[in-house]
């Protein structure tokens, strides 16, 4: 199979969130790929050839797939299926070292947060029909988010361990992990150790004080 490797990207006009997710900026890196023939999942780095093929040979190869090429990508419950996809990878020991495990667990964290990342407020409704849709969407999203609350906490516990073990810890990021698992005392303890305070620090402090564990957009 053939695949491409992005040489550069921009984060201008992107939207970033407290969990480190960057929207409309950094591209979705295909570290994990899927075989077009057997649909087996593999690490892209592990499958690289030691030397490049010539152009004609490359053109004859099919492109490697990723999660967005799977049959259920347009299903109504695709968000839940993405969560299960990464959950299964962890249970099958697909991540065979701590760096890979951190990668998979971070994606799982982001996907669970995606369930509530873009919830609209009822004040944004322009009419009664739109209000009903917003309220229905919020109920369904929050119900599904609640369903995976245990998995989220378990995943964050392990992610915190891996993150601290890796060294060079970003205290704001670590504080957010504890905040999202509703350990607000620990989150504030870590946050107060941050030396360079700014907008993100103030946002985080506000969320912790209000005991708000939901992912939020950085300003």
N, C-alpha and C positions, 0 to 999 in steps of 0.2 A: 504494500500500500504506500501511497505518497501522502505527504502532509506539508504544511507550510510552517515557517517559523517567523513570527513578527519581529522586526528589527527595532521598531520604535513606536511610541504612542504618546498621546497627550492627555493631561487631566484637566485642561481648560474647559470651563462650562460643565464640569462634572458635579454630581451631587454625592456627598459622602455622609456616612452614618456612624453612629457611636460604636457599632460592632466591627468597623473597619471596611465595610462594604462600600465600593465606589461605583456609582451608577453613571452611565453615559460618558465614561472617561476611559479607565483602564479596560482593555478588552478581556473577554472571557478566555483565559489561557487554557489550551487543551492539554493539560498535563496528563489527563486520563482519556484514553481513546478506546474505541470499540471496533472490533474486526468486522468488515463488511460481509464476510462469509459465514463465520460461526457465531457472530455476535458476542464473542468473548471480550471481556474488559481487560485492558492492559495499560501499564504505565508507558507513556510515550518515550520517556528517556531510556527505558530499558530496551526499546525496540529499534533504536537508531542503528543504521549500518555504519561500519567502520570507514567506509568510503562512499562517495556519492556516485549514483548511477549516471549514465549519460542522459541527455535530454530526451532522446527518443524512447529509451527504456522507461523513463519516468512517466512519459505521457501515456504509456500503455497500462499503467497501474491505476487501480481505483483509489479514490480518496478515503482516508480513514474516517470513521464516523465518531460522533460524540453523543452525549446524552440527549441533545436536541434533535437527533436524527431517529430516535426511538419511536415506535408506532404510537405511543400514548401521548406524544408531545402536544396534541391538540385536544386531548380529553378534558372534560370539565374538572376532573380531580387530578390534573397533572401536577399541581403543586404538592399534593400528598404523595404522589408516586415518585417525585424527585427525592423527597425526604426518605422514603423507603429504599430507594436506589442506593443512597449513600449509607444508610443504616445497614443494609445488607452487605455492602463492601466491608464495613468494619467487622461485622459478625463473621464474615468469611475470611478474615485475616488478610484481606487484599493489601492493606498497608503494612508492609513487613519491616518497617523501621519507624522511628519516632518522627522523623521529618515528614514522611508520607502520611503518617497518622494525623499529624497536626494539620496537614493540607486537607484531608478528608473531613476531619472534625470541624474545621473552620467553615467548609462549604455546607456541612450539615447545620451548623449554627445559623449561617446566613439564610438557608432555605426555611428553617423553622420561623425565623424572624420575618421572612417574606410574607408569611400568612397575615401579618399585621403591619407590615412596613408602610403600606399605602392606604390605610383606612381613612375614608372621608368623614368629616364631621357633619352632623345633621344641619348645621348652619349653612353649609355650601349648597343645599338643595334649593332649586329655583321654583319648584312647584311640588304639589302633593305626590305625584307619581314618582318624581325623582327622590323625594324624601323616603318613600316606602322602599325603593330600591336600595338606597344607602343604608337604611336601618336593617334590611334583610341581609345585605352583604356584610355588614358589621357583625351581626349575630352569628352568621355562618363562619366567618373568619375567626372570631373569638372562640367559638365552640371548637373549631379545629385546632387552634393554638393551645387551648386548654387540654385537648386530647394528647398533645405531644409535650406537655409541660414536664412530665417525668423524664422523658428522653432528653429534653433540653437541659435539665439540671444535671443529669448523669453525664451528658456530653461536655458541659461546661466544667464539671469537676475534673474530668480527665484533661481537658484542654488547659485549664489553669495549671495543673501539675506539669504538663509538657512545656508550657510557656515559661514558667519559672525555671524549670530545669535547663531550658535552652539558654538562659543568661541574657544580659542586655535588655532587661524588662522595661517596657514603656508603662509607667505607673498609671497613666490615664486609661490605657487600654485594659490593664489588669483590674483597675477599679471598676471599669464598666462590666467586666465579666462577673465580678462579685455582685454588682448592682442588679444585673439581669437574673441572677439566681436568688435575688431577694435577700442577700446577706448584706444589709445596708450598713451595719456597724463596721464590718470588715472593709467594705467599699470606701467608707468615709476615712477610716484609719489609713488606708493606702493613699487616698486622694490628698490628704493633708501633708504627705511626704513630697508632693510635687513641688519643685522649686520654681520653675517658670510658669507663672499663672497667666491665663489669658481667657479668651472667649470660651473655648471648649471646657476649660477648668470650671468656669462659672456655670456653664450649662450642666455639667456633670454634678456639681455641688447642689444645684437647684433640684435636679431629679432625685438625688439621694435623699435630700432633706424631705422631699415630698413622698418618699418611699414609692417612687415610680420605677418599675423594673422593665418597662417597655423600651424597645429600640427607638432612637430618635435621630432626626436629621441634624447634622452639625451646621452651624451658621458661621 
